[in-house]
Structure formats: C-alpha cells, structure tokens
C-alpha cells in the first residue's frame, strides 16, 4: 500500500476513535465535538480513496477526457480541435465521481450501490451542513456510525468494481479506532 493509502486509513481510524469517545462522553458539547470530528474524518477518508482511485487513470486511455475531467476534478477545454484536461480545477460532486467509477467498472451498478448509497448521501449532507452551516445542527451517535459504515462500504464497492478485490482492511472495521 502507498503512503497515501496508509494516511487515508489513519483518517478512518481517527474517525472511529472520535466516535468511540463520543459514545462515552456525557457532556453534550463535547459529544457533539467528537461526533463532528468523526464525521469529518470519515468523509476525508472517502475523498482520499476517491482521489487515489481516480489518479490511477490519469495517464491511461481507458477513460475519456471528459470522464477524467470529472474524476480528477479538472476543467476540460477544446484546444486546437481536441479536448484536453486543463490545470484549472473544476469540482465535481463526490457522488457523481462515485457513480461514474461504478458505472464504468461495475457489472451491476445497482447491486454495487447496495444499501449504502442512500446512507452515504445522508452522510455527505450532514457533512455539508457542518462545513457550510446555516442553522444549528446536532449529530447522533447512530447517525455517525451509520455514516462511517456507509463510507467503508462505498470504498469497498469501489475497490471491488475498479480493482476486482475488496478493500484490503475492510474486515477491521467498525471497531478499534485510535485511542484518543
């Protein structure tokens, strides 16, 4: 495994550690801080893996330039009659990137999505409410644990679709986060 994948793994270990701290915390403000940290670390784990998987295709011809643009989050420009990736960032929704990878590499997209996809969308919505706050938002321990499991299931589905093998350390989850 690359150093980056190891780093991504530590993000999930931290997420689980924060979730474990939240479960035993009595003070509401501290509990919410731990739950927020768990969710943010979990979504960072997801995005790290999506970026790592997408980078595998940056120099390969298996994807069109437009597909690479979505996955690598780069603008596609028409230059001298040909479409080319530019260095200009063009952000894509995480779920669009996930669905593109599943559509391109999975034999059965619906089966690949399983039950985790709707839970993942709820997790991303919760994360967006945290990083773009417009009102008070509290998280529950059950909500965060469900989000972390959906994130792990998503990354596992991506590994199975793209690499035809499971996420190498999936069996380790959900227990055993960092001892914070």
Buried (B, 14 or more C-beta within 10 A) or exposed (E): EEEEEEBBBEBBBBBBBBBBBBBEBEEEEEBBBBBBBBBBBBBBBBBBBBBBBBEEBEEEEEBEBEBBBBBBBBEBEEEEEEEEBEEEEEEBEBEEBBBBBBEBBBEEBEEBBBEBBEBBBBBBEBBEBBEEEEEEEEBEBEBBBBBBBBBBBBBBBBBBBBEEEEBEBEEBBEEEBBEE
